[in-house]
Amino acid sequence: MAEEIIRVLYLDDEEANLFSFKAAFRREFEVHTCIEPHQAVRLLDEHDFHVVLSDQRMPRISGVEFFELIMPDHPDVSRVLVTGYADTDAVVDAINKGQVYRFVSKPWNEEELRNVIQSGYDLNQSRVQNAEQGSEVLAMLEKFAGRVQEFEQALEEGSSASVSRVQQDLRNLRLEVLEERQRYAQWMDRTAK
Amino acid sequence: MRFGPAYGRVKVPLLAFLLMAVASFAGCNSGSDTTVDALVLESLEDPTGTLRPEQVHLKEGGVQRLESARPNLGSTAAAYWVRVSGWQGAPRNARVVLDNPTLDSIDVFVLNGARVLGSVRSGAAYGKAEDLIPSFALPLNEAHELWFRVRSTKPLLLPFSLTQVDRVETTRRRRDLAVALYSGMVLAILIYNTFLAFSTGQRAYFSYLFVVLTVGLVQWGFNGYDRLLWGHSPWMAVNGLTVMGASSGLAALVFARHFLEVRRYTPKWNRLIQLLLVVYAAALGSAIIGMPSLAYNLVNLGALSAPAMLVLSIVSWRKGNPSAPWYFVAWSIFLVAVTMQALRDFGVLASTPMAAALLPLGTVLEMLLLSFALGNRINVLKRSSDEANAKALAASLENERIVKEQNAELEARVRERTDALATANNGLSGALQELQGAQDQLIQTEKLASLGQMTAGIAHELNNPINYVQSNATSLRRDLEELIEVIEAHVRALTALSKSDPDAMLMVTKAQELARSLDLGFLIEESRQLIQGILDGADRTAHIVGGLRVFGRMDGDSLVAASLGELLEASITVLGDRARSKAELNVQLEDGLPPLWCQSGKLSQVFMNIIVNAVQATESRWDEVEARKVQVGLSGVKDGAGRFESLKVLIRDNGTGMDEVTRQRIFDPFYTTKDVGKGTGLGLSIVKGILDDHGAEVAVKSAVGEGTEFQLTFALDAKNGGENKAENEAA
């Protein structure tokens, strides 16, 4: 997975901070910066970001409020709050409402921030995989449900030919389920690691 | 029966006096009716009283023989004619005596058939003073008839007798003496008891005096002596005895009521006494309105009170009235005397001198005994009063002792309470100190809170530039290393070229390759920008710190000349995003204003406090930041001469606003509209204190739903202005 480049979005009301951030991390990550919240929302829709960072204190909107705003549309993206002053109100608010992944104070430690971005990416990846896995399982279940319906129809017809066909199908289905379970177990093992 | 000690002393002389009195009565009356012969009496009733003497001989059929020499014809309205005979042959100086001075009228006629030969008028209503024993001369002709016509409202008791003239006189004198003796006794009793009445003030004594007086008068009346008092008034002759009898009855009843303490011992009898009093009063009334017979009969009816009082005294005795036995005995004596008199009048008892003396003697005895009884009663009262006094004295001594004890106890308790109060007072002083300490602490907390607010603002403001200075430096070092790498590669290539090294071209290509891969142009541009960022950051840091400088020390009391504009700007800077990110701040500060001598740190605290409140007020009202408006203004006010006299700071918001009640209380300590724990309620109170220290006028306008406006006016007073001027000149 490390092969994929990590896409990061940084939102701050100060140009200088944005520039510093980009200068610091442009070598490792695909860095996008943005000074306006609404622009950030548009960027989020256009690109598939792994990690979003935001300053807490901004005119018109706080970082926590911004995260709240993007939560419904981008639940998987890892959110990191950056603030110049660690006031408890903001921290409590962030934890209770903002679904903030990490909290970083300014002036930031570059190494620490890099690690935060990296682990944020990992979290994002597992979330995405979870979601994929979930949708796969869902599709499988739907498929099974369709098959069961077919069986019911065949049984209604009641001919011996259809019965033998259903028996054959059931055998196939059992095999498919077993295969699916095995795949799921493997995924579980991988996730646990 | 108990005699009080006072009567022990007078007992012997009293008895002697009584014996003398009895003897003298007996003596005075002896020989008063030494009749020579028994007279023969015949009566003729004249029911209408209209029979004339000339007509008497026509009524011979109605004449009845009277058996007794002392006939009693009873009480009647009719007139009676009595023919007296049997006097014939008597000596010339003999007289027919009708010894009843109470008879209203006595007319004596000497008749011969229809002819009236002579007539004499006598009786209570007509008689003369000396006629207290009516006596009449005998007719000259023994053949003539002697007729007496008697008429009276009182019983027609007719004790006729034939007596010698000088005997009549003797009887008169003796009777005078007896009456005088009786009167003397009554007077003595009266005077003695009058003294007692006034000295004791007892009601019983006064009613007793009334009894003595009326009984005495009645006795006078019986003997006709009352006319000595009021002459021959016909009305008194008819009514005198009745009136006196009724008065005597009234007096006796009133006295009984007082003496026997009817209300206390026998309250039921009071009704009967009232009834009898009414009877007597009715008798008096009848007499006054001219109904003498009715009056007389009412008095007789009232006589029922005599036995009634006797029974009452027994009942009262039984009920434990110590005076009752005295009364019983006295009243009994009186009743016996009256009864004897009545028996004599009806001829049951012989009319002896002793019998005639019985009634007055009885009354005197009654009076004396009642007087003693009264004295005894006074003694009893005195004894009980002494006992009561002794008890009262003991009680008051006891009370005094109790009061003393209570006083001591009270003093002890007062001391106790005083001590307790002192302790409580100490406790209160302690509590007060604690409270003051708490208040100081709160004020300190508020200071710290605003300090914390400032710190948070400053920290945020400072951390941002520091952040990019630090971050840029790191990035710049990396860029620099890369640039150096590129430069070194080029330097090596150039050196090789100059030495015509065969690898030179390869090295140039490598260097060019490196520069391309590292994006040399971008690196250079980035480095420039990073350096610019560092410079900007340092500049901004310096600016913030410079802004802080104008605050001075937060607790500093020293006055400095500060520009209010700078202070306001610094305050807004320090508040930073606390204010700016939450509302639209419209700041308009007039330039060229003189500085103000002030405690700059404290004033900036004032401005920050009011601005933060304004921002919070807009936050509560508007959701959109664009709608929240806070205006901060500074302007100078000039006087007529064009010099600045004051500076005006205006802080206005379009937030929730306050009602009048809240507006009036905003400067009160501990008053807050914020949630518990959100505000100490001291912010504006401290603000007011600081503004008062600066002599600033504060005007607050507010309306719910419109916003609030704080207008602070700082006077540039003489000293202030002067110093400002000096400052300006010096500058």
Interface residues (C-beta under 8 A of the other chain):
Chain A: E14 A16 N17 F19 S20 F21 A23 A24 R27 R57 M58 P59 R60 S62 T83 G84 Y85 D87 S105 K106 P107 W108 E110
Chain B: A456 A459 H460 E461 L462 N463 N464 P465 I466 N467 Y468 V469 Q470 S471 N472 T474 S475 R478 D479 E526 Q529 L530 G533 D536 G537 G576 D577 R580 S581 V625
